[in-house]
Amino acid sequence: MSHKPIRKFAFVLLATFAVFFEAKAQQAKLNVAVAGLNHDHIYLIMNSYQKGEVNIIGIAESNPELIQRFKQRYKLADSLFFHDLPALLQKRKPDAVLAYNAISDHLAVVEAAAPLGIAVMVEKPLATTVKDAEKMVQLAKKHNIHLLTNYETTWYPSNQEAYLNIKEQNLIGEVRKMIVHDGHQGPKEIGVSKEFLSWLTDPAKNGAGALVDFGCYGANLMTWLMNGRAPISVSAITHQIKPAIYPKVDDDATILLEYPDATGIIEASWNWPFSIKDLEVFGKTGYIQAVNDRQLRLKENGKADYKVYQAKALAPAYAGSLGYLAAVLRKEIVPENDLSSLENNLIVVKILEAAKMSAKSGKKVMIK
């Protein structure tokens, strides 16, 4: 008996499955609109676009130089570009809008997308002021959309594993002190684009300097570790160590968060000798540090030595902003008080605004 018909059938079956799974993969890809190209984090989403991990169906940008730069670098069609987001959303219906513009422009993105029922993910932080943040919250709730905030550190396996070790495995006991160091040598020093530098060093568009740019990471992580509770009070000091380079904003900030049973210290700076993003948590019985994106250091009660180890890889829905956003839109994840959630990030903006007030007045500011 010939095996050729069986082999032919198997080949056709495999080919059919391949087409089916490819179609499913294409269907699972998000269709997104991009609002702005002047935030250098845009290169992360453009790299995902080049790899075929996301469909960009429209880009809202008014700067001709930026448009030309991105057209050439990523071989983008003219039809993708629109002068502003409302014009884009009249023609295209994305699953979500991703905001890569100045923080002060986030409110306008939500004002354009929310009434159309379109989800929004902004780059950190949510807003420059509590007033803007509360307007955004109202719009999101009124129109029943997801409004999420994206931080690089959310997708660090080390931070996620540290959280599980603290909250689920109780390896260090109740949290007593949290310390976060974030920053680098300075945005100009590390060579960010001129468009990014322009608004990053503008107190109206960014909200402050290093205090907002890097202080938001610590506020985000500490709100998460404190189970979504706001601190009782915020105290802060800021410096202009390099006024010739950053004449309008601070370039160094230390923020103290007071909780009923814990203290948070955020050290945000454009004056570190190297890039740093770490998290230290001291508990009642032990200590854990997320040294970088993958490495952890643990000291448990009664043990003489530190344990240094690598964090486990994260599931796709928690390993990056696109996988997470897709899972939220499919209702596989409910973003309540997690690092990207609206609840957490409204508190972050309240902490940052209080820190600015404290640094200016020299007094502790109570959080309402």
PAZA-831343 format. One record per residue (C-alpha): x, y, z; residue number from 1. Coordinates in nm, 3 decimals, padded with zeros to 5 digits. Layout:
<filos>
<filo px="X" py="Y" pz="Z" n="NUM"/>
...
</filos>
This chain:
<filos>
<filo px="00.000" py="00.000" pz="00.000" n="1"/>
<filo px="00.138" py="00.345" pz="-00.095" n="2"/>
<filo px="00.200" py="00.596" pz="00.184" n="3"/>
<filo px="00.190" py="00.891" pz="-00.060" n="4"/>
<filo px="-00.180" py="00.980" pz="00.000" n="5"/>
<filo px="-00.122" py="00.973" pz="00.376" n="6"/>
<filo px="00.187" py="01.190" pz="00.348" n="7"/>
<filo px="00.005" py="01.430" pz="00.117" n="8"/>
<filo px="-00.286" py="01.450" pz="00.361" n="9"/>
<filo px="-00.047" py="01.512" pz="00.653" n="10"/>
<filo px="00.129" py="01.787" pz="00.460" n="11"/>
<filo px="-00.202" py="01.956" pz="00.371" n="12"/>
<filo px="-00.315" py="01.924" pz="00.733" n="13"/>
<filo px="00.005" py="02.080" pz="00.865" n="14"/>
<filo px="-00.019" py="02.358" pz="00.609" n="15"/>
<filo px="-00.379" py="02.423" pz="00.712" n="16"/>
<filo px="-00.281" py="02.439" pz="01.079" n="17"/>
<filo px="00.005" py="02.676" pz="00.994" n="18"/>
<filo px="-00.230" py="02.910" pz="00.810" n="19"/>
<filo px="-00.483" py="02.887" pz="01.094" n="20"/>
<filo px="-00.230" py="02.970" pz="01.366" n="21"/>
<filo px="-00.077" py="03.247" pz="01.156" n="22"/>
<filo px="-00.426" py="03.396" pz="01.111" n="23"/>
<filo px="-00.486" py="03.368" pz="01.487" n="24"/>
<filo px="-00.153" py="03.538" pz="01.557" n="25"/>
<filo px="-00.239" py="03.820" pz="01.317" n="26"/>
<filo px="-00.582" py="03.854" pz="01.479" n="27"/>
<filo px="-00.424" py="03.869" pz="01.825" n="28"/>
<filo px="-00.197" py="04.158" pz="01.725" n="29"/>
<filo px="-00.313" py="04.495" pz="01.852" n="30"/>
<filo px="-00.408" py="04.770" pz="01.610" n="31"/>
<filo px="-00.276" py="05.087" pz="01.771" n="32"/>
<filo px="-00.263" py="05.457" pz="01.698" n="33"/>
<filo px="00.042" py="05.652" pz="01.810" n="34"/>
<filo px="-00.003" py="06.001" pz="01.954" n="35"/>
<filo px="00.326" py="06.189" pz="01.917" n="36"/>
<filo px="00.680" py="06.096" pz="01.823" n="37"/>
<filo px="00.874" py="06.331" pz="02.052" n="38"/>
<filo px="00.922" py="06.086" pz="02.342" n="39"/>
<filo px="01.228" py="05.866" pz="02.293" n="40"/>
<filo px="01.044" py="05.566" pz="02.435" n="41"/>
<filo px="00.873" py="05.560" pz="02.094" n="42"/>
<filo px="01.165" py="05.355" pz="01.965" n="43"/>
<filo px="01.050" py="05.060" pz="02.177" n="44"/>
<filo px="00.712" py="05.044" pz="02.003" n="45"/>
<filo px="00.872" py="05.104" pz="01.662" n="46"/>
<filo px="01.105" py="04.810" pz="01.721" n="47"/>
<filo px="00.800" py="04.597" pz="01.805" n="48"/>
<filo px="00.637" py="04.721" pz="01.484" n="49"/>
<filo px="00.943" py="04.620" pz="01.281" n="50"/>
<filo px="00.932" py="04.273" pz="01.437" n="51"/>
<filo px="00.565" py="04.234" pz="01.341" n="52"/>
<filo px="00.445" py="04.230" pz="01.703" n="53"/>
<filo px="00.196" py="04.516" pz="01.664" n="54"/>
<filo px="00.003" py="04.692" pz="01.386" n="55"/>
<filo px="00.041" py="05.070" pz="01.378" n="56"/>
<filo px="-00.259" py="05.199" pz="01.184" n="57"/>
<filo px="-00.202" py="05.572" pz="01.235" n="58"/>
<filo px="00.043" py="05.826" pz="01.377" n="59"/>
<filo px="-00.056" py="06.174" pz="01.497" n="60"/>
<filo px="00.238" py="06.414" pz="01.469" n="61"/>
<filo px="00.269" py="06.777" pz="01.351" n="62"/>
<filo px="00.648" py="06.816" pz="01.347" n="63"/>
<filo px="00.760" py="06.777" pz="00.980" n="64"/>
<filo px="01.119" py="06.696" pz="01.078" n="65"/>
<filo px="01.009" py="06.413" pz="01.306" n="66"/>
<filo px="00.767" py="06.279" pz="01.045" n="67"/>
<filo px="01.038" py="06.269" pz="00.781" n="68"/>
<filo px="01.287" py="06.108" pz="01.019" n="69"/>
<filo px="01.049" py="05.826" pz="01.110" n="70"/>
<filo px="00.929" py="05.777" pz="00.752" n="71"/>
<filo px="01.285" py="05.721" pz="00.637" n="72"/>
<filo px="01.404" py="05.510" pz="00.929" n="73"/>
<filo px="01.103" py="05.276" pz="00.941" n="74"/>
<filo px="00.986" py="05.293" pz="00.576" n="75"/>
<filo px="00.643" py="05.427" pz="00.678" n="76"/>
<filo px="00.375" py="05.520" pz="00.425" n="77"/>
<filo px="00.246" py="05.878" pz="00.400" n="78"/>
<filo px="-00.106" py="05.747" pz="00.465" n="79"/>
<filo px="-00.011" py="05.655" pz="00.823" n="80"/>
<filo px="00.041" py="06.018" pz="00.927" n="81"/>
<filo px="-00.216" py="06.267" pz="01.052" n="82"/>
<filo px="-00.166" py="06.622" pz="01.177" n="83"/>
<filo px="-00.347" py="06.556" pz="01.505" n="84"/>
<filo px="-00.517" py="06.276" pz="01.697" n="85"/>
<filo px="-00.882" py="06.383" pz="01.641" n="86"/>
<filo px="-00.819" py="06.377" pz="01.263" n="87"/>
<filo px="-00.662" py="06.032" pz="01.291" n="88"/>
<filo px="-00.949" py="05.892" pz="01.496" n="89"/>
<filo px="-01.203" py="06.020" pz="01.243" n="90"/>
<filo px="-01.045" py="05.789" pz="00.985" n="91"/>
<filo px="-00.910" py="05.496" pz="01.188" n="92"/>
<filo px="-01.048" py="05.281" pz="01.472" n="93"/>
<filo px="-00.758" py="05.144" pz="01.676" n="94"/>
<filo px="-00.782" py="04.907" pz="01.972" n="95"/>
<filo px="-00.586" py="05.162" pz="02.174" n="96"/>
<filo px="-00.398" py="05.490" pz="02.151" n="97"/>
<filo px="-00.038" py="05.492" pz="02.275" n="98"/>
<filo px="00.081" py="05.836" pz="02.388" n="99"/>
<filo px="00.445" py="05.924" pz="02.315" n="100"/>
<filo px="00.427" py="06.298" pz="02.368" n="101"/>
<filo px="00.487" py="06.552" pz="02.646" n="102"/>
<filo px="00.323" py="06.464" pz="02.979" n="103"/>
<filo px="00.117" py="06.784" pz="02.965" n="104"/>
<filo px="-00.042" py="06.657" pz="02.641" n="105"/>
<filo px="-00.178" py="06.335" pz="02.793" n="106"/>
<filo px="-00.508" py="06.497" pz="02.888" n="107"/>
<filo px="-00.573" py="06.597" pz="02.524" n="108"/>
<filo px="-00.509" py="06.237" pz="02.415" n="109"/>
<filo px="-00.772" py="06.107" pz="02.657" n="110"/>
<filo px="-01.014" py="06.385" pz="02.558" n="111"/>
<filo px="-00.987" py="06.269" pz="02.196" n="112"/>
<filo px="-00.998" py="05.893" pz="02.253" n="113"/>
<filo px="-01.228" py="05.837" pz="02.553" n="114"/>
<filo px="-01.556" py="05.963" pz="02.396" n="115"/>
<filo px="-01.496" py="05.717" pz="02.111" n="116"/>
<filo px="-01.457" py="05.428" pz="02.357" n="117"/>
<filo px="-01.088" py="05.379" pz="02.274" n="118"/>
<filo px="-00.841" py="05.267" pz="02.541" n="119"/>
<filo px="-00.531" py="05.477" pz="02.611" n="120"/>
<filo px="-00.185" py="05.387" pz="02.741" n="121"/>
<filo px="00.042" py="05.681" pz="02.824" n="122"/>
<filo px="00.412" py="05.683" pz="02.904" n="123"/>
<filo px="00.488" py="05.755" pz="03.269" n="124"/>
<filo px="00.369" py="05.949" pz="03.460" n="125"/>
<filo px="-00.006" py="05.986" pz="03.403" n="126"/>
<filo px="-00.017" py="06.369" pz="03.417" n="127"/>
<filo px="00.175" py="06.679" pz="03.523" n="128"/>
<filo px="-00.090" py="06.794" pz="03.774" n="129"/>
<filo px="-00.352" py="06.639" pz="03.998" n="130"/>
<filo px="-00.614" py="06.856" pz="03.825" n="131"/>
<filo px="-00.530" py="06.704" pz="03.485" n="132"/>
<filo px="-00.508" py="06.353" pz="03.630" n="133"/>
<filo px="-00.852" py="06.382" pz="03.789" n="134"/>
<filo px="-01.002" py="06.504" pz="03.459" n="135"/>
<filo px="-00.850" py="06.201" pz="03.288" n="136"/>
<filo px="-00.992" py="05.968" pz="03.554" n="137"/>
<filo px="-01.338" py="06.122" pz="03.508" n="138"/>
<filo px="-01.322" py="06.080" pz="03.131" n="139"/>
<filo px="-01.205" py="05.719" pz="03.158" n="140"/>
<filo px="-01.485" py="05.630" pz="03.399" n="141"/>
<filo px="-01.755" py="05.822" pz="03.209" n="142"/>
<filo px="-01.672" py="05.649" pz="02.880" n="143"/>
<filo px="-01.576" py="05.316" pz="03.037" n="144"/>
<filo px="-01.230" py="05.292" pz="02.883" n="145"/>
<filo px="-00.902" py="05.155" pz="03.014" n="146"/>
<filo px="-00.650" py="05.430" pz="03.090" n="147"/>
<filo px="-00.312" py="05.278" pz="03.169" n="148"/>
<filo px="00.037" py="05.409" pz="03.241" n="149"/>
<filo px="00.350" py="05.243" pz="03.110" n="150"/>
<filo px="00.674" py="05.226" pz="03.312" n="151"/>
<filo px="00.985" py="05.041" pz="03.200" n="152"/>
<filo px="01.026" py="04.898" pz="03.551" n="153"/>
<filo px="00.681" py="04.733" pz="03.546" n="154"/>
<filo px="00.818" py="04.468" pz="03.312" n="155"/>
<filo px="01.132" py="04.392" pz="03.516" n="156"/>
<filo px="01.120" py="04.025" pz="03.625" n="157"/>
<filo px="01.316" py="04.129" pz="03.938" n="158"/>
<filo px="01.049" py="04.373" pz="04.057" n="159"/>
<filo px="00.767" py="04.127" pz="03.993" n="160"/>
<filo px="00.949" py="03.845" pz="04.174" n="161"/>
<filo px="01.042" py="04.073" pz="04.466" n="162"/>
<filo px="00.675" py="04.164" pz="04.503" n="163"/>
<filo px="00.568" py="03.797" pz="04.508" n="164"/>
<filo px="00.844" py="03.714" pz="04.758" n="165"/>
<filo px="00.721" py="03.993" pz="04.985" n="166"/>
<filo px="00.345" py="03.957" pz="04.945" n="167"/>
<filo px="00.285" py="03.587" pz="04.881" n="168"/>
<filo px="00.585" py="03.409" pz="05.031" n="169"/>
<filo px="00.631" py="03.654" pz="05.320" n="170"/>
<filo px="01.009" py="03.614" pz="05.299" n="171"/>
<filo px="01.094" py="03.941" pz="05.475" n="172"/>
<filo px="00.790" py="04.008" pz="05.695" n="173"/>
<filo px="00.590" py="04.330" pz="05.698" n="174"/>
<filo px="00.739" py="04.613" pz="05.491" n="175"/>
<filo px="00.910" py="04.878" pz="05.702" n="176"/>
<filo px="01.133" py="05.076" pz="05.465" n="177"/>
<filo px="01.147" py="05.112" pz="05.086" n="178"/>
<filo px="01.430" py="05.282" pz="04.894" n="179"/>
<filo px="01.430" py="05.340" pz="04.519" n="180"/>
<filo px="01.720" py="05.483" pz="04.319" n="181"/>
<filo px="01.638" py="05.596" pz="03.965" n="182"/>
<filo px="01.810" py="05.800" pz="03.699" n="183"/>
<filo px="02.125" py="05.847" pz="03.495" n="184"/>
<filo px="02.392" py="06.107" pz="03.417" n="185"/>
<filo px="02.134" py="06.344" pz="03.265" n="186"/>
<filo px="01.919" py="06.345" pz="02.950" n="187"/>
<filo px="02.155" py="06.578" pz="02.760" n="188"/>
<filo px="02.459" py="06.384" pz="02.879" n="189"/>
<filo px="02.322" py="06.051" pz="02.753" n="190"/>
<filo px="02.222" py="06.201" pz="02.419" n="191"/>
<filo px="01.842" py="06.200" pz="02.405" n="192"/>
<filo px="01.681" py="06.353" pz="02.095" n="193"/>
<filo px="01.648" py="06.732" pz="02.080" n="194"/>
<filo px="01.268" py="06.702" pz="02.066" n="195"/>
<filo px="01.260" py="06.489" pz="02.380" n="196"/>
<filo px="01.508" py="06.714" pz="02.562" n="197"/>
<filo px="01.304" py="07.022" pz="02.475" n="198"/>
<filo px="00.995" py="06.921" pz="02.671" n="199"/>
<filo px="01.170" py="06.707" pz="02.931" n="200"/>
<filo px="01.342" py="07.020" pz="03.061" n="201"/>
<filo px="01.029" py="07.237" pz="03.043" n="202"/>
<filo px="00.853" py="07.262" pz="03.383" n="203"/>
<filo px="00.513" py="07.316" pz="03.217" n="204"/>
<filo px="00.536" py="07.021" pz="02.978" n="205"/>
<filo px="00.712" py="06.769" pz="03.205" n="206"/>
<filo px="00.593" py="06.900" pz="03.541" n="207"/>
<filo px="00.947" py="06.926" pz="03.681" n="208"/>
<filo px="01.288" py="06.781" pz="03.604" n="209"/>
<filo px="01.436" py="06.469" pz="03.761" n="210"/>
<filo px="01.170" py="06.486" pz="04.034" n="211"/>
<filo px="00.902" py="06.384" pz="03.781" n="212"/>
<filo px="01.112" py="06.204" pz="03.522" n="213"/>
<filo px="01.252" py="05.955" pz="03.773" n="214"/>
<filo px="01.062" py="06.022" pz="04.095" n="215"/>
<filo px="00.751" py="05.869" pz="03.938" n="216"/>
<filo px="00.912" py="05.521" pz="03.931" n="217"/>
<filo px="00.956" py="05.509" pz="04.307" n="218"/>
<filo px="00.610" py="05.652" pz="04.375" n="219"/>
<filo px="00.461" py="05.388" pz="04.146" n="220"/>
<filo px="00.646" py="05.096" pz="04.306" n="221"/>
<filo px="00.582" py="05.212" pz="04.664" n="222"/>
<filo px="00.210" py="05.261" pz="04.604" n="223"/>
<filo px="00.205" py="04.903" pz="04.473" n="224"/>
<filo px="00.393" py="04.768" pz="04.774" n="225"/>
<filo px="00.161" py="04.962" pz="05.009" n="226"/>
<filo px="-00.143" py="04.789" pz="04.853" n="227"/>
<filo px="-00.268" py="05.100" pz="04.678" n="228"/>
<filo px="-00.255" py="05.326" pz="04.986" n="229"/>
<filo px="-00.145" py="05.686" pz="04.952" n="230"/>
<filo px="00.116" py="05.811" pz="05.201" n="231"/>
<filo px="00.014" py="06.030" pz="05.491" n="232"/>
<filo px="00.265" py="06.297" pz="05.395" n="233"/>
<filo px="00.538" py="06.384" pz="05.147" n="234"/>
<filo px="00.861" py="06.577" pz="05.209" n="235"/>
<filo px="01.116" py="06.662" pz="04.941" n="236"/>
<filo px="01.433" py="06.851" pz="04.866" n="237"/>
<filo px="01.558" py="06.931" pz="04.516" n="238"/>
<filo px="01.883" py="07.065" pz="04.370" n="239"/>
<filo px="02.000" py="07.231" pz="04.051" n="240"/>
<filo px="02.347" py="07.086" pz="04.042" n="241"/>
<filo px="02.388" py="07.172" pz="03.672" n="242"/>
<filo px="02.199" py="07.502" pz="03.624" n="243"/>
<filo px="02.395" py="07.581" pz="03.309" n="244"/>
<filo px="02.252" py="07.268" pz="03.145" n="245"/>
<filo px="01.910" py="07.256" pz="03.316" n="246"/>
<filo px="01.825" py="07.617" pz="03.406" n="247"/>
<filo px="01.448" py="07.573" pz="03.434" n="248"/>
<filo px="01.410" py="07.249" pz="03.633" n="249"/>
<filo px="01.560" py="07.046" pz="03.914" n="250"/>
<filo px="01.815" py="06.779" pz="03.825" n="251"/>
<filo px="01.820" py="06.601" pz="04.162" n="252"/>
<filo px="01.539" py="06.514" pz="04.405" n="253"/>
<filo px="01.501" py="06.322" pz="04.728" n="254"/>
<filo px="01.142" py="06.243" pz="04.829" n="255"/>
<filo px="01.032" py="06.103" pz="05.166" n="256"/>
<filo px="00.696" py="05.923" pz="05.192" n="257"/>
<filo px="00.540" py="05.872" pz="05.535" n="258"/>
<filo px="00.306" py="05.576" pz="05.591" n="259"/>
<filo px="00.151" py="05.467" pz="05.923" n="260"/>
<filo px="00.392" py="05.175" pz="05.954" n="261"/>
<filo px="00.655" py="05.230" pz="05.683" n="262"/>
<filo px="00.880" py="05.487" pz="05.518" n="263"/>
<filo px="00.961" py="05.533" pz="05.151" n="264"/>
<filo px="01.271" py="05.713" pz="05.020" n="265"/>
<filo px="01.285" py="05.802" pz="04.651" n="266"/>
<filo px="01.620" py="05.916" pz="04.513" n="267"/>
<filo px="01.571" py="06.056" pz="04.162" n="268"/>
<filo px="01.856" py="06.223" pz="03.978" n="269"/>
<filo px="02.014" py="06.333" pz="03.652" n="270"/>
<filo px="02.347" py="06.326" pz="03.837" n="271"/>
<filo px="02.418" py="05.958" pz="03.891" n="272"/>
<filo px="02.759" py="05.841" pz="03.766" n="273"/>
<filo px="02.576" py="05.565" pz="03.573" n="274"/>
<filo px="02.222" py="05.457" pz="03.486" n="275"/>
<filo px="02.040" py="05.302" pz="03.779" n="276"/>
<filo px="01.695" py="05.160" pz="03.851" n="277"/>
<filo px="01.680" py="04.953" pz="04.167" n="278"/>
<filo px="01.442" py="04.878" pz="04.453" n="279"/>
<filo px="01.535" py="04.794" pz="04.813" n="280"/>
<filo px="01.277" py="04.674" pz="05.064" n="281"/>
<filo px="01.349" py="04.616" pz="05.432" n="282"/>
<filo px="01.092" py="04.407" pz="05.615" n="283"/>
<filo px="01.041" py="04.318" pz="05.978" n="284"/>
<filo px="01.250" py="04.002" pz="05.938" n="285"/>
<filo px="01.455" py="04.041" pz="05.622" n="286"/>
<filo px="01.564" py="04.237" pz="05.317" n="287"/>
<filo px="01.523" py="04.208" pz="04.940" n="288"/>
<filo px="01.672" py="04.414" pz="04.659" n="289"/>
<filo px="01.586" py="04.417" pz="04.291" n="290"/>
<filo px="01.938" py="04.511" pz="04.185" n="291"/>
<filo px="01.853" py="04.559" pz="03.819" n="292"/>
<filo px="01.593" py="04.421" pz="03.577" n="293"/>
<filo px="01.680" py="04.055" pz="03.647" n="294"/>
<filo px="01.902" py="04.017" pz="03.953" n="295"/>
<filo px="01.778" py="03.993" pz="04.313" n="296"/>
<filo px="01.953" py="03.995" pz="04.650" n="297"/>
<filo px="01.779" py="03.842" pz="04.952" n="298"/>
<filo px="01.868" py="03.823" pz="05.320" n="299"/>
<filo px="01.625" py="03.624" pz="05.532" n="300"/>
<filo px="01.597" py="03.629" pz="05.909" n="301"/>
<filo px="01.862" py="03.422" pz="06.086" n="302"/>
<filo px="02.073" py="03.366" pz="05.774" n="303"/>
<filo px="02.426" py="03.501" pz="05.773" n="304"/>
<filo px="02.470" py="03.546" pz="05.399" n="305"/>
<filo px="02.285" py="03.718" pz="05.120" n="306"/>
<filo px="02.136" py="03.505" pz="04.846" n="307"/>
<filo px="02.193" py="03.649" pz="04.498" n="308"/>
<filo px="01.987" py="03.499" pz="04.218" n="309"/>
<filo px="01.822" py="03.561" pz="03.882" n="310"/>
<filo px="01.450" py="03.628" pz="03.855" n="311"/>
<filo px="01.234" py="03.388" pz="03.656" n="312"/>
<filo px="01.111" py="03.495" pz="03.313" n="313"/>
<filo px="00.764" py="03.649" pz="03.311" n="314"/>
<filo px="00.457" py="03.527" pz="03.123" n="315"/>
<filo px="00.395" py="03.726" pz="02.801" n="316"/>
<filo px="00.105" py="03.921" pz="02.955" n="317"/>
<filo px="00.341" py="04.056" pz="03.224" n="318"/>
<filo px="00.664" py="04.078" pz="03.026" n="319"/>
<filo px="00.588" py="04.394" pz="02.827" n="320"/>
<filo px="00.339" py="04.671" pz="02.772" n="321"/>
<filo px="00.190" py="04.532" pz="02.451" n="322"/>
<filo px="00.122" py="04.185" pz="02.594" n="323"/>
<filo px="-00.026" py="04.340" pz="02.906" n="324"/>
<filo px="-00.244" py="04.585" pz="02.713" n="325"/>
<filo px="-00.376" py="04.305" pz="02.490" n="326"/>
<filo px="-00.458" py="04.092" pz="02.796" n="327"/>
<filo px="-00.641" py="04.383" pz="02.960" n="328"/>
<filo px="-00.846" py="04.450" pz="02.647" n="329"/>
<filo px="-00.932" py="04.077" pz="02.626" n="330"/>
<filo px="-01.041" py="04.096" pz="02.993" n="331"/>
<filo px="-00.778" py="03.840" pz="03.094" n="332"/>
<filo px="-00.626" py="04.091" pz="03.338" n="333"/>
<filo px="-00.820" py="04.335" pz="03.553" n="334"/>
<filo px="-00.589" py="04.633" pz="03.622" n="335"/>
<filo px="-00.690" py="04.715" pz="03.977" n="336"/>
<filo px="-00.412" py="04.875" pz="04.183" n="337"/>
<filo px="-00.139" py="04.714" pz="03.975" n="338"/>
<filo px="00.156" py="04.917" pz="03.846" n="339"/>
<filo px="-00.024" py="05.034" pz="03.530" n="340"/>
<filo px="-00.362" py="05.099" pz="03.690" n="341"/>
<filo px="-00.546" py="05.428" pz="03.706" n="342"/>
<filo px="-00.585" py="05.396" pz="04.085" n="343"/>
<filo px="-00.211" py="05.361" pz="04.140" n="344"/>
<filo px="-00.115" py="05.635" pz="03.899" n="345"/>
<filo px="-00.354" py="05.896" pz="04.034" n="346"/>
<filo px="-00.174" py="05.851" pz="04.368" n="347"/>
<filo px="00.162" py="05.881" pz="04.188" n="348"/>
<filo px="00.062" py="06.223" pz="04.052" n="349"/>
<filo px="-00.055" py="06.330" pz="04.400" n="350"/>
<filo px="00.283" py="06.228" pz="04.545" n="351"/>
<filo px="00.477" py="06.416" pz="04.276" n="352"/>
<filo px="00.268" py="06.731" pz="04.313" n="353"/>
<filo px="00.310" py="06.720" pz="04.691" n="354"/>
<filo px="00.686" py="06.670" pz="04.647" n="355"/>
<filo px="00.708" py="06.983" pz="04.430" n="356"/>
<filo px="00.513" py="07.181" pz="04.689" n="357"/>
<filo px="00.733" py="07.053" pz="04.971" n="358"/>
<filo px="01.057" py="07.129" pz="04.787" n="359"/>
<filo px="00.935" py="07.484" pz="04.721" n="360"/>
<filo px="00.805" py="07.553" pz="05.073" n="361"/>
<filo px="01.055" py="07.351" pz="05.276" n="362"/>
<filo px="00.764" py="07.196" pz="05.464" n="363"/>
<filo px="00.600" py="06.855" pz="05.486" n="364"/>
<filo px="00.285" py="06.830" pz="05.270" n="365"/>
<filo px="-00.009" py="06.620" pz="05.385" n="366"/>
<filo px="-00.184" py="06.400" pz="05.127" n="367"/>
<filo px="-00.562" py="06.432" pz="05.125" n="368"/>
</filos>
